Amino acid sequence: MASLEVADVFRRFAPSYLYAYGADMPPSHRRAIEDILACRTEVMGGHIYHCQDCGERFYVLHGCGNRACPSCHYGRTMKWLDARRDQMLPCPYYHVVFTLPEHLRAIARGNQSGCYGILMKAAVRALMTACANPRYLGATPAVMAVLHTWNASMGLHPHVHLLVSGGGGNGNEPQWRTPAEGFLAPVRVLSRLVEGIFMDLLAKKRQDLKAVLPRPKKQHKWVVWAQCIDYGVEHVLDYLGRYIHRIAIANCRILEVNETHVLFKHKDRKKNKWRITRLAGHEFMRRFLQHVLPRGFHKVRYYGLWHCSKRKQLERIRFALELRNGPVALQEQTGEADANDSECIDPDTGEIHTHDTPPCPRCGACNTRHVMHIKPTNKKGAVQTNARASPQIQAA
């Protein structure tokens, strides 16, 4: 039985969903639907190969390249992880998470660009303010911020993950300072700081939203979680890298798609058990699309020593730390490479230049030959020129 994909859900429910809600749908949502439906189909174009061992002819269709598509971006994720490994300093690290309170989530959902950007800035400023205090660190650490907006069941749960170096630089000198108390800052201090900074930024940049904010209840608190990473920086990088170019749900978690509902599995982390959720088709699409960010919004941002303006200081600090602690040790990444990693397609001529053609899906042999380029087509079957890369092998 072929595995199900988000595209299968969209093919069944997207027409009725667009008919019901298309007039009020943001452009980013409509673009995500169109791209995921076209992903790895003739609309995107591709290439035909021939296996010279078994005679099988197979094709490689292009992916859509949309950052919300669960089927694309394996190669980009691996490149992102490799780049982050090169940036890692030989020091301990902290994993800090800032979560938006429940009473603010509905407003954030309708104002993604403003509220999510303010959330990321408030989280980093709160951390930097606490780290600047000599009582805790008294220096500027290296910080990477990644925005997530979902929980395991695709509900709205905006939060910011911060990967923070367990130390920082003092001014422009390569002097390295470590936390005085063994931790960056108390989470209660960070909670108070992020709440105040968020409200101040919201009042300055979005006074219209500040005026309609609901009154918080006792249970509506700013939750901050922080922990020294004793389970390996590689683990955190892999966790964050999984969602850098994707959102909400992977294709492997979809179990069934019928005429009216979608079944998928998700992890209950409190009880450490897998659970199955059954949603109506429109509700599944609503939950998925609410995590599609506006075009141009950067969900990964770098601050402190990892900011581009601090590169020279970062290299001086890295050199000093490696002399003292040795180079950073990270595991080698293993796994299958994306079929697009070895290809370079000329967008003008459509010619393919490869270091190694993809293996045959039937016999697994690498003795394959490129036959022809499949030009992308639009809905009416006419040839178009906006083909994108990220192909995946499919049997003909």
VENUR-V959159 format. One record per helix or strand. SS is the DSSP state (A for helix, B for strand). FROM is the first residue (numbers start at 0). TO is the last residue. If there is no record, write none. Layout:
BEGIN
SS/FROM/TO + SS/FROM/TO
END
This chain:
BEGIN
A/5/23 + A/26/37 + B/45/50 + B/56/60 + A/73/86 + B/92/98 + A/101/109 + A/111/131 + B/139/139 + B/141/149 + B/155/164 + B/167/168 + B/175/176 + A/186/204 + A/206/209 + B/222/227 + A/232/240 + A/250/252 + B/253/256 + B/260/267 + B/272/279 + A/280/288 + B/299/303 + A/307/324 + B/342/344 + B/351/353 + B/367/373 + B/376/376 + B/382/382 + B/391/393
END
